[in-house]
Amino acid sequence: MARFRDLESLFPITNISTVVHLFRNELENTPEPDIALLSIVAGVIENSLTSRSSSALQMCEPVEQNSLPILQLETVETLYHKFHGIIKSAVDSNKSKSFATRELVKKVSDVIWNSLTRSYYKDRAHLQSLYSYLTGSKLDCFGVAFAVVAGCQSLGYNDVHLALSEDHAWVVFGENGTETAEVTWHGKGNEDKRGQEIGKGISARSWLYVNNKPVVCTRHMEVAALVSAINPSLNSTHDAFEVSLLQQELLWLLYDLGHLKKYPMAIGNLGDLEEISSKVGRVPCKTLFEEAIASARTYYNNQHVYPYTYQGGYFYRNKLYQEAFESWANASDVIRLYNYSRDDEEIYKEFLEIANELIPHIMKVESSGFSANTILKKPECFANLLRFYDGICKWEEGSATPVLHIGWAKPLVNTISKFDSDVRAQLNIVCDKLEDKLLKNGGECDTASSEKIETDTTEAKEIRNGKPSTSKEEIDTRTTSNKRGGTSEQ
């Protein structure tokens, strides 16, 4: 086959550099990258280095950090033809170069779905690649959606693309890319939604569908998605060093080529990898987290939560607790835009961990001993704490399923009591309908709370006069005695 004759010079794969060369060739030297090919290559490498048989050998850095198990072209070609055979034996190729229809997308998803084992694999690692599908008939939620897009590409339907929220995936298609369809599952019992349009009914207001502001991928961004989905974990405490390094190098390749610009979670993922093992001369992880937030604000109307929790986690790990409070409050400002549903389990657990584990740990550290710089003496930190909980309360309003319970209340009361009364007294909580009007004028964020938490009377006057000097996502935390600007991220 001519396709693989052109790849002969890029094989065998022997180290990370050869993988990067292969990916670069697909990204730069082809009409559009073949995502099935790249998913198979990434999957073979990931699974060969994270399988139980090899995990005992991966507990420390290898002597040759760039080396990988040898991967021959014949292995990849066999799996590639198997995938094309599965799809093309059930669905006709697009010889007329027409656009995909909902029936076509549903049919391809049926082919993938019906060839899987009858189990759900929500929390199992290493099931996102076509290698897992072709060798074990297993895929996770993301893997099914990716396989459907790869299947449509193999048939010649180049208008079918991946759409990603922060915990779900579906496809867009059609002449203008405006048609949407469920093709995978989320949780349990949702397989009957396959083929249905996205953004209808009560679930459209849930975080799972990000207010119809998903990352809609180009073909090059789908390569970024498969790279970002690589999982280096050997077990709950250790990663395969080579897999982490490979993922980091591939993400930098995609970053340099501009394919992460509209992909906040991939930028955050790269930031995490840089924090663990930074590359000399590269953008520092702190800046990457800021870029992820800027991307979410610029392209997705600030509807994504994880860029803020990525940043908050970084600040927390580096004991920058005041900054962590602000990031978590900003994350809560996003979640207030949604109605909670049981499909939002992952982000619920994220906020629960922040509220019941991370913040109490900070309180324990900051309240031990005496320090003039403790955050317990800073009214802006208390303001951000209230903003964090206010966003969660707003998330619950209008939701069919409650969010808060006694398990949330006890840590909240304990945390508030750590701040002295004179610090708490410096806050003004002003109920003002003006904020709702400002949000409506600025975009779709028309469900924000009408409460403001302020520590600066001048700022309060500006807001009441219709001249807010901070963004709609932020609560002013400037004090009259020690003025500091709002967040510099705007």
Secondary structure in CASP SS format (residue, H / E / C, confidence):
PFRMAT SS
TARGET T0000
AUTHOR 0000-0000-0000
METHOD secondary structure of the structure
MODEL  1
M C 1.00
A H 1.00
R H 1.00
F H 1.00
R H 1.00
D C 1.00
L C 1.00
E H 1.00
S H 1.00
L H 1.00
F C 1.00
P C 1.00
I E 1.00
T E 1.00
N E 1.00
I H 1.00
S H 1.00
T H 1.00
V H 1.00
V H 1.00
H H 1.00
L H 1.00
F H 1.00
R H 1.00
N H 1.00
E H 1.00
L H 1.00
E H 1.00
N C 1.00
T C 1.00
P C 1.00
E C 1.00
P C 1.00
D C 1.00
I H 1.00
A H 1.00
L H 1.00
L H 1.00
S H 1.00
I H 1.00
V H 1.00
A H 1.00
G H 1.00
V H 1.00
I H 1.00
E H 1.00
N H 1.00
S H 1.00
L H 1.00
T H 1.00
S C 1.00
R H 1.00
S H 1.00
S H 1.00
S H 1.00
A C 1.00
L C 1.00
Q C 1.00
M C 1.00
C C 1.00
E C 1.00
P C 1.00
V C 1.00
E C 1.00
Q C 1.00
N C 1.00
S E 1.00
L E 1.00
P E 1.00
I E 1.00
L E 1.00
Q C 1.00
L H 1.00
E H 1.00
T H 1.00
V H 1.00
E H 1.00
T H 1.00
L H 1.00
Y H 1.00
H H 1.00
K H 1.00
F H 1.00
H H 1.00
G H 1.00
I H 1.00
I H 1.00
K H 1.00
S C 1.00
A C 1.00
V C 1.00
D C 1.00
S C 1.00
N C 1.00
K C 1.00
S C 1.00
K C 1.00
S C 1.00
F C 1.00
A C 1.00
T C 1.00
R H 1.00
E H 1.00
L H 1.00
V H 1.00
K H 1.00
K H 1.00
V H 1.00
S H 1.00
D H 1.00
V H 1.00
I H 1.00
W H 1.00
N H 1.00
S C 1.00
L C 1.00
T C 1.00
R C 1.00
S C 1.00
Y C 1.00
Y C 1.00
K C 1.00
D C 1.00
R C 1.00
A C 1.00
H C 1.00
L C 1.00
Q C 1.00
S C 1.00
L H 1.00
Y H 1.00
S H 1.00
Y H 1.00
L H 1.00
T H 1.00
G H 1.00
S C 1.00
K C 1.00
L C 1.00
D C 1.00
C H 1.00
F H 1.00
G H 1.00
V H 1.00
A H 1.00
F H 1.00
A H 1.00
V H 1.00
V H 1.00
A H 1.00
G H 1.00
C H 1.00
Q H 1.00
S H 1.00
L H 1.00
G C 1.00
Y C 1.00
N C 1.00
D C 1.00
V C 1.00
H E 1.00
L E 1.00
A E 1.00
L E 1.00
S C 1.00
E C 1.00
D C 1.00
H C 1.00
A E 1.00
W E 1.00
V E 1.00
V E 1.00
F E 1.00
G C 1.00
E C 1.00
N C 1.00
G C 1.00
T C 1.00
E E 1.00
T E 1.00
A E 1.00
E C 1.00
V C 1.00
T C 1.00
W C 1.00
H C 1.00
G C 1.00
K C 1.00
G C 1.00
N C 1.00
E H 1.00
D H 1.00
K H 1.00
R C 1.00
G C 1.00
Q C 1.00
E C 1.00
I C 1.00
G C 1.00
K C 1.00
G C 1.00
I H 1.00
S H 1.00
A H 1.00
R H 1.00
S C 1.00
W H 1.00
L H 1.00
Y H 1.00
V H 1.00
N H 1.00
N H 1.00
K C 1.00
P C 1.00
V E 1.00
V E 1.00
C C 1.00
T C 1.00
R H 1.00
H H 1.00
M H 1.00
E H 1.00
V H 1.00
A H 1.00
A H 1.00
L H 1.00
V H 1.00
S H 1.00
A C 1.00
I C 1.00
N C 1.00
P C 1.00
S E 1.00
L C 1.00
N C 1.00
S C 1.00
T C 1.00
H C 1.00
D E 1.00
A C 1.00
F H 1.00
E H 1.00
V H 1.00
S H 1.00
L H 1.00
L H 1.00
Q H 1.00
Q H 1.00
E H 1.00
L H 1.00
L H 1.00
W H 1.00
L H 1.00
L H 1.00
Y H 1.00
D H 1.00
L C 1.00
G C 1.00
H C 1.00
L C 1.00
K C 1.00
K C 1.00
Y C 1.00
P H 1.00
M H 1.00
A H 1.00
I H 1.00
G H 1.00
N H 1.00
L H 1.00
G H 1.00
D H 1.00
L H 1.00
E H 1.00
E H 1.00
I H 1.00
S C 1.00
S C 1.00
K C 1.00
V C 1.00
G C 1.00
R C 1.00
V C 1.00
P C 1.00
C H 1.00
K H 1.00
T H 1.00
L H 1.00
F H 1.00
E H 1.00
E H 1.00
A H 1.00
I H 1.00
A H 1.00
S H 1.00
A H 1.00
R H 1.00
T H 1.00
Y H 1.00
Y C 1.00
N C 1.00
N C 1.00
Q C 1.00
H C 1.00
V C 1.00
Y H 1.00
P H 1.00
Y H 1.00
T H 1.00
Y H 1.00
Q H 1.00
G H 1.00
G H 1.00
Y H 1.00
F H 1.00
Y H 1.00
R H 1.00
N C 1.00
K C 1.00
L C 1.00
Y H 1.00
Q H 1.00
E H 1.00
A H 1.00
F H 1.00
E H 1.00
S H 1.00
W H 1.00
A H 1.00
N H 1.00
A H 1.00
S H 1.00
D H 1.00
V H 1.00
I H 1.00
R C 1.00
L C 1.00
Y C 1.00
N C 1.00
Y C 1.00
S C 1.00
R H 1.00
D H 1.00
D H 1.00
E H 1.00
E H 1.00
I H 1.00
Y H 1.00
K H 1.00
E H 1.00
F H 1.00
L H 1.00
E H 1.00
I H 1.00
A H 1.00
N H 1.00
E H 1.00
L H 1.00
I H 1.00
P H 1.00
H H 1.00
I H 1.00
M H 1.00
K H 1.00
V H 1.00
E H 1.00
S C 1.00
S C 1.00
G C 1.00
F C 1.00
S C 1.00
A C 1.00
N C 1.00
T C 1.00
I H 1.00
L H 1.00
K H 1.00
K C 1.00
P H 1.00
E H 1.00
C H 1.00
F H 1.00
A H 1.00
N H 1.00
L H 1.00
L H 1.00
R H 1.00
F H 1.00
Y H 1.00
D H 1.00
G H 1.00
I H 1.00
C H 1.00
K H 1.00
W H 1.00
E H 1.00
E C 1.00
G C 1.00
S C 1.00
A C 1.00
T C 1.00
P C 1.00
V C 1.00
L C 1.00
H C 1.00
I H 1.00
G H 1.00
W H 1.00
A H 1.00
K H 1.00
P H 1.00
L H 1.00
V H 1.00
N H 1.00
T H 1.00
I H 1.00
S H 1.00
K H 1.00
F C 1.00
D C 1.00
S H 1.00
D H 1.00
V H 1.00
R H 1.00
A C 1.00
Q C 1.00
L C 1.00
N E 1.00
I E 1.00
V E 1.00
C E 1.00
D C 1.00
K C 1.00
L H 1.00
E H 1.00
D H 1.00
K H 1.00
L H 1.00
L H 1.00
K H 1.00
N H 1.00
G H 1.00
G C 1.00
E C 1.00
C C 1.00
D C 1.00
T C 1.00
A C 1.00
S C 1.00
S C 1.00
E E 1.00
K E 1.00
I E 1.00
E E 1.00
T C 1.00
D C 1.00
T H 1.00
T H 1.00
E H 1.00
A H 1.00
K H 1.00
E H 1.00
I H 1.00
R H 1.00
N C 1.00
G C 1.00
K C 1.00
P C 1.00
S C 1.00
T C 1.00
S C 1.00
K C 1.00
E C 1.00
E C 1.00
I C 1.00
D C 1.00
T C 1.00
R C 1.00
T C 1.00
T C 1.00
S C 1.00
N C 1.00
K C 1.00
R C 1.00
G C 1.00
G C 1.00
T C 1.00
S C 1.00
E C 1.00
Q C 1.00
END
